[in-house]
Amino acid sequence: METKSYINPPLRIPFLLKIGIMISNKVTKKDLLAPKLLAWYPKVAISSGILESLVAHGKKDLNPRILKLVRIQASISVACPFCVDMNSFEYEKDGITPEEMMGLAGNAPMEEIQSFSKQERLAIEYTKIISSTPVEMPMALIDEIKKEFTEREIVILASTAAQVNYWARLLVGLGVPPAGFSESCNIGDRNL
């Protein structure tokens, strides 16, 4: 049984948005529902497309593994099935192990997973706090983050977590189901 969103896409999509949808489909290799739904309000479709096109991808931004961990943790923290599906896709390509995924999902004690570096643990904790409501940032954590990351990297960490939170709240609010990037993304009981 196919899961449907709360609303249907408009029957007529403006030409410029069709181009954006084609680009999205080409990049993701999926026919995504979200861009079509956003066509109901072109301003949000365009601004969301710009936001997505400017995300940090690693290389010169920050360690790609840390960015992947942040995206996965934010997706899990806000319980967004689509986000977990998309952001956990091919996690092993960034050197993330199944045991680490179990820890991120809350199915294994994080303190027992020795493969996370100090930077990674801090980034994961920072992401959990950014993704909680209300956001209550302990200064002790900020002090530790400032020791391990540059100011630019801190902005990248915070904006990456916030970007996933934006998408999560928007997509859950519209009822967008997973797109089938990953084999499993059941986050109700935190299985991945």
C-alpha positions in Angstrom: 0.0 0.0 0.0 1.5 3.3 -1.1 1.5 6.1 1.5 0.2 9.5 0.3 0.9 13.0 1.5 -1.9 15.0 3.2 -2.4 17.0 0.0 -1.9 16.4 -3.7 0.4 18.5 -6.0 -1.3 21.2 -8.1 -2.4 20.0 -11.5 -0.5 22.9 -13.2 3.1 23.6 -12.1 4.7 26.9 -13.3 7.4 26.3 -16.0 10.3 27.5 -13.8 9.3 25.2 -11.0 9.2 22.3 -13.5 12.8 23.0 -14.3 13.7 22.9 -10.6 11.8 19.6 -10.3 13.7 18.2 -13.2 17.0 19.2 -11.6 15.9 17.7 -8.3 14.9 14.4 -10.0 18.2 14.3 -11.9 20.3 14.9 -8.7 18.4 12.5 -6.5 17.5 9.9 -9.3 14.0 9.9 -7.8 10.7 11.5 -8.7 10.3 13.4 -5.5 6.9 14.5 -4.2 8.0 17.4 -2.0 9.0 19.8 -4.8 5.7 19.2 -6.5 3.8 20.0 -3.3 5.8 23.1 -2.8 4.6 24.3 -6.2 1.4 25.4 -4.4 3.4 28.3 -3.1 6.2 29.1 -5.6 8.0 31.5 -3.2 8.6 28.6 -0.7 9.5 26.3 -3.6 12.2 28.7 -4.9 13.6 29.5 -1.4 13.7 25.9 -0.4 15.5 25.0 -3.7 18.0 27.7 -3.0 18.5 26.5 0.6 19.0 22.9 -0.6 21.4 23.9 -3.4 23.7 25.7 -0.9 24.1 23.1 1.8 27.5 22.1 3.0 28.8 18.9 1.3 32.2 18.4 2.9 35.5 18.8 1.1 36.3 22.4 2.0 33.2 22.8 4.3 33.7 20.2 7.0 34.5 16.5 7.2 31.9 14.7 5.1 31.5 12.0 7.7 30.6 14.5 10.4 28.1 16.2 8.1 26.5 12.9 7.4 26.3 12.1 11.1 24.7 15.5 11.7 22.1 15.0 9.0 21.2 11.5 10.2 21.0 12.5 13.8 18.9 15.6 13.1 16.6 13.4 10.9 16.2 10.9 13.7 15.8 13.5 16.5 12.9 15.1 14.8 11.4 11.8 13.6 11.1 12.6 9.9 10.7 9.4 7.9 11.6 11.1 4.6 14.7 12.8 6.1 15.9 9.5 7.7 15.3 7.8 4.4 17.2 10.3 2.4 20.0 11.3 4.9 20.9 7.7 5.9 21.1 6.5 2.3 24.5 4.9 1.6 25.8 5.9 5.1 28.6 3.3 4.8 30.1 5.4 2.0 31.0 8.0 4.6 32.5 5.4 6.8 29.5 5.0 9.2 29.1 1.5 10.5 25.8 -0.3 11.3 26.8 -0.2 15.0 27.1 3.6 14.8 23.7 3.8 13.0 22.2 1.8 15.9 23.7 4.4 18.3 22.3 7.3 16.4 18.9 5.7 16.4 19.0 5.1 20.1 19.2 1.3 19.8 22.7 1.0 21.2 24.3 3.0 24.0 26.4 5.8 22.5 29.1 5.6 25.2 29.8 2.0 24.2 30.5 2.9 20.6 34.2 3.5 20.5 34.5 4.4 16.8 33.1 7.9 17.2 35.8 10.6 17.6 35.5 13.4 20.2 34.6 15.8 17.4 31.9 13.4 16.1 30.4 12.9 19.6 30.3 16.7 20.1 28.7 17.3 16.7 26.1 14.6 17.5 25.2 16.0 20.9 25.1 19.6 19.5 22.7 18.3 16.8 20.4 16.6 19.3 20.1 19.8 21.2 19.5 22.0 18.1 16.8 19.5 17.1 15.0 19.5 20.4 12.3 21.9 21.6 12.9 24.1 23.4 16.5 24.5 22.3 18.5 24.9 25.5 22.2 25.0 24.8 24.5 24.2 27.7 27.5 26.6 27.8 29.8 23.7 28.8 29.0 22.0 25.5 29.6 25.3 23.6 33.0 25.6 25.3 33.9 22.0 24.2 32.7 22.7 20.7 34.8 25.8 20.5 37.9 23.8 21.4 37.3 21.2 18.7 35.8 23.3 15.8 36.6 26.6 14.1 34.0 29.3 14.1 33.3 28.6 10.5 32.8 24.9 11.2 30.4 25.7 14.1 28.3 27.8 11.7 28.3 24.8 9.3 27.3 22.4 12.0 24.5 24.6 13.3 23.2 25.4 9.8 23.3 21.8 8.6 21.3 20.7 11.7 18.9 23.6 11.2 18.5 22.8 7.5 17.5 19.2 8.2 15.1 20.6 10.9 13.5 22.9 8.3 13.0 20.1 5.9 11.8 17.7 8.6 9.1 20.0 9.9 8.0 21.0 6.4 7.8 17.5 5.1 6.2 16.0 8.2 3.7 18.9 8.1 2.8 17.9 4.6 2.8 14.2 5.3 5.5 13.5 2.7 6.4 9.7 2.9 9.9 8.3 2.5 11.0 8.2 -1.1 12.7 4.8 -1.0 16.4 5.9 -0.8 17.1 3.4 2.0 15.9 -0.1 2.5 14.6 0.6 6.0 13.8 3.8 7.8 11.3 2.9 10.5 11.8 5.6 13.1 8.7 5.0 15.1 10.7 2.4 17.2 14.0 3.9 16.1 14.9 1.1 13.8 16.9 2.0 10.7 
